[in-house]
Each structure stands twice: as C-alpha cells, then as structure tokens.
C-alpha cells in the first residue's frame, strides 16, 4: 500500500492516505482567529469537508474525531455547530478535551480520521 500526502508543507501534510484511511492534520480556524467558538467551529468543519472531498471521502466516512477546546465551558457552543454538520446516523467515535491550543486566538481544534472511497 502506498502512502500519499496532500498539501504538504515544511512541517506537515494536511492529509495523508494509507490503507483505505485518511488522517487529517488537526485543523484550527486559520481564517477566523479570535472569532467566536461558533465561527471557529464552522470554519474548521468547512476546512475538513474540503480536505475530505479532496481525497474522495466525506463526513459520512469519519471514523474517529478528537476535539480540543481552549475552554471546556464552550462545549455546548461547539456542539451546536458539530451536531448540525454531522450527517444523521454517521456520528464517529469522538473525544473532546480541554487544552491549551497553539495560540490564544484559537479556541477550537479538530482532528479527523476517515475512510476513503465510497
């Protein structure tokens, strides 16, 4: 099986496929720093959708998700966006934790593993 890397930079690739799965780099709202949790989550999920589509996958194919929140009290705000985005009947295994993120302007970070193909 071949490892394929997508949107590769100096330190990381945004997506890596191997063995029928895609591993996405954790995503932050690079286009919405300092925005509300709702806006950052919306931005991140749009990035994730784009990356999944670029490797022949989609949100129904997500098998595992990890979500980091700068403040766990924003859990419900993040979930309001998440719940509207995840297709009914396709909720992945998921963990959500509080952690210090890359910078104070980021309040949400999401990592995804998904199956590729139909």
WOURLIN-V588475 format. One record per helix or strand of 3 or more residues. SS is the DSSP state (A for helix, B for strand). FROM is the first residue (numbers start at 1). TO is the last residue. Records with the same first field share a line. If there is no record, write none. Layout:
SS->FROM-TO, FROM-TO
//
This chain:
B->4-8, 13-18, 21-24, 62-69, 93-98, 108-115
A->37-54, 59-61, 72-85
//
